[in-house]
Amino acid sequence: MPLTFRVLEALRYDGSMFVGRLAINDVVFVVNASAKWDSEYKGFYYQLFMELWTFNPQSSSVQFDNRFVGIHLNLTTTTA
């Protein structure tokens, strides 16, 4: 399944980046996460983890099978 995501609300303040809302496949999630400026790698870094679930037709339910996808995000801005 294709995945699209957008940061909808981000604020840079006092050496940190605050993310308020994130849209994944057009579904909005309240995140309220912050990251400090990483001076070595020059960025504000976040990790987005998504669990992968499968449908079990025998039980007509979804089951987590210990798989996930991790995406590393750098939300560096060019404005002060």
C-alpha positions in Angstrom: 0.0 0.0 0.0 1.4 3.4 -0.9 2.3 5.7 2.0 2.2 9.5 2.0 2.9 11.7 4.9 3.0 15.4 5.5 4.1 17.5 8.5 1.1 19.8 9.0 2.2 21.8 12.0 5.8 22.5 13.0 7.3 25.3 15.0 11.0 26.2 15.6 11.5 27.7 19.0 14.5 28.1 21.4 16.8 25.6 19.7 14.1 22.9 19.2 11.6 21.9 16.5 8.1 21.1 17.7 5.8 18.9 15.5 2.1 19.2 16.4 0.3 17.3 13.7 1.2 14.8 11.0 -0.9 13.4 8.1 -0.4 9.9 7.0 -2.4 8.9 3.9 -4.6 12.0 4.6 -5.4 10.9 8.2 -4.4 13.5 10.7 -2.5 12.5 13.9 -1.7 14.7 16.8 2.0 14.1 17.5 3.3 16.8 19.9 6.9 15.7 19.6 10.1 17.8 19.8 13.7 17.5 18.8 16.7 19.5 19.8 19.1 20.8 17.2 21.8 18.2 16.4 24.9 20.4 15.9 27.1 17.4 14.7 24.7 16.4 11.9 23.0 19.8 11.5 19.4 19.0 11.7 16.2 18.2 13.8 15.8 14.4 13.6 12.7 12.3 14.2 11.9 8.7 13.7 8.5 7.5 12.4 7.8 3.8 13.1 4.8 1.9 11.6 3.8 -1.6 12.6 2.9 -4.0 9.8 -0.2 -6.1 10.4 -1.7 -8.9 8.4 -5.2 -10.2 7.9 -5.8 -13.7 9.1 -8.7 -15.1 7.1 -9.2 -18.1 9.5 -9.9 -15.9 12.5 -11.2 -12.9 10.4 -8.9 -10.6 12.4 -5.7 -8.6 11.9 -2.6 -9.7 13.7 0.8 -8.1 14.4 3.6 -10.3 13.1 6.6 -8.5 14.6 7.4 -6.5 11.5 7.7 -2.7 11.2 9.0 0.0 9.0 11.2 2.9 10.4 11.7 6.2 8.6 14.2 8.7 9.7 13.2 12.3 9.2 15.2 15.5 9.2 12.9 18.5 9.6 15.5 21.2 9.1 14.3 24.6 8.1 16.1 27.4 6.4 14.3 30.2 8.3 15.2 31.4 11.7 
